Amino acid sequence: MIPYNTKQRLARKARIRKKVKGTSDRPRLTVYKSMKHIYTQVVDDSAGETLASTSTVSKEFKDRMKSAKNLEAAKLVGEIVADKLIQRGIKKLVFDRNGYIYHGKIAAIVEKVREKGIIV
């Protein structure tokens, strides 16, 4: 049985995904939050490939921070994914919040990406 709040999030996710598509010019930055970790991916939906990804379980993250549950961890994940995008020459993104409210950790990731000069 799926909890009610998860059903609501999945319904929001479906509505968002109808409208948000990643292209080669503007790939889609998607965020997933579990109870312990945060995961991000940058996806080109037209080619069907993942261009960059990072999470709180990745080696780049664990080298710089131990705790994965706080707002600082979300900011670091945003910084790492932004650095990967800059290396690939990607300057514009479409944001897919994956049904989550644009608040807290989700907003912190996007703000860090914007600070690095990427248009979201």
C-alpha positions as CSV (number, residue, x, y, z in Angstrom):
1,M,0.0,0.0,0.0
2,I,1.4,3.4,-1.0
3,P,1.1,6.2,1.6
4,Y,-1.3,9.0,0.6
5,N,1.4,11.7,0.5
6,T,3.4,9.6,-1.9
7,K,0.4,9.2,-4.1
8,Q,-0.1,12.9,-4.2
9,R,3.6,13.5,-5.1
10,L,3.4,10.9,-7.9
11,A,0.3,12.6,-9.3
12,R,2.2,16.0,-9.2
13,K,5.2,14.3,-10.8
14,A,3.0,13.1,-13.7
15,R,1.5,16.5,-14.3
16,I,5.0,18.1,-14.3
17,R,6.5,15.5,-16.7
18,K,3.8,16.1,-19.2
19,K,5.1,19.7,-19.6
20,V,8.8,19.4,-18.9
21,K,11.0,17.8,-21.6
22,G,14.8,17.9,-21.7
23,T,16.5,18.6,-25.1
24,S,20.1,18.7,-26.2
25,D,20.0,22.6,-25.8
26,R,18.2,22.5,-22.4
27,P,18.6,19.2,-20.6
28,R,16.3,18.3,-17.7
29,L,17.7,18.5,-14.1
30,T,15.7,16.1,-12.0
31,V,16.0,15.7,-8.2
32,Y,15.0,12.7,-6.1
33,K,14.9,12.7,-2.3
34,S,14.8,9.5,-0.2
35,M,14.7,9.4,3.6
36,K,18.5,9.4,3.8
37,H,19.9,10.7,0.5
38,I,19.5,13.1,-2.4
39,Y,20.0,12.2,-6.0
40,T,20.3,14.5,-9.1
41,Q,20.5,13.7,-12.8
42,V,20.8,15.8,-15.9
43,V,18.9,14.1,-18.7
44,D,18.6,14.7,-22.4
45,D,15.2,13.2,-23.1
46,S,15.4,13.5,-26.9
47,A,18.5,11.4,-27.0
48,G,17.5,9.3,-24.0
49,E,20.8,9.7,-22.1
50,T,22.0,10.9,-18.7
51,L,24.6,13.7,-19.1
52,A,25.6,14.1,-15.5
53,S,24.5,12.7,-12.1
54,T,25.5,13.0,-8.5
55,S,24.1,12.1,-5.1
56,T,25.0,12.0,-1.4
57,V,26.3,8.5,-1.9
58,S,28.7,9.4,-4.7
59,K,32.5,9.5,-4.1
60,E,32.8,13.2,-4.9
61,F,30.3,14.0,-2.1
62,K,31.7,11.7,0.5
63,D,35.2,13.1,0.0
64,R,33.9,16.6,1.0
65,M,31.2,15.9,3.5
66,K,30.1,13.1,5.9
67,S,26.5,13.9,6.7
68,A,23.9,13.5,3.9
69,K,20.8,14.7,5.7
70,N,21.1,18.4,6.1
71,L,20.7,21.5,3.9
72,E,24.4,21.9,3.5
73,A,24.5,18.4,1.9
74,A,21.9,19.5,-0.7
75,K,23.9,22.6,-1.5
76,L,27.0,20.5,-2.0
77,V,25.1,18.2,-4.3
78,G,24.0,21.2,-6.4
79,E,27.6,22.5,-6.5
80,I,29.0,19.2,-7.7
81,V,26.4,18.7,-10.4
82,A,26.9,22.3,-11.6
83,D,30.7,21.7,-11.8
84,K,30.0,18.6,-14.0
85,L,27.7,20.6,-16.3
86,I,30.2,23.4,-16.7
87,Q,32.8,20.8,-17.7
88,R,30.4,19.5,-20.4
89,G,29.7,23.0,-21.6
90,I,26.0,23.0,-20.6
91,K,24.7,26.5,-19.7
92,K,20.9,26.1,-19.7
93,L,18.6,23.6,-17.9
94,V,15.0,22.8,-17.4
95,F,14.2,21.9,-13.8
96,D,12.1,18.9,-12.9
97,R,11.2,19.0,-9.2
98,N,9.8,15.5,-9.4
99,G,6.6,16.4,-7.6
100,Y,8.4,17.8,-4.5
101,I,7.6,21.3,-3.2
102,Y,10.1,23.9,-4.3
103,H,11.4,24.5,-0.8
104,G,14.3,23.5,1.5
105,K,16.7,21.0,0.0
106,I,15.1,21.1,-3.5
107,A,15.4,24.8,-3.7
108,A,19.0,24.8,-2.3
109,I,20.2,22.5,-5.1
110,V,18.8,24.8,-7.8
111,E,20.1,27.9,-6.1
112,K,23.6,26.5,-6.0
113,V,23.3,25.5,-9.7
114,R,22.2,29.1,-10.5
115,E,25.1,30.6,-8.5
116,K,27.5,28.7,-10.7
117,G,26.1,30.6,-13.7
118,I,23.8,28.0,-15.2
119,I,20.4,29.3,-16.3
120,V,17.6,27.2,-14.8
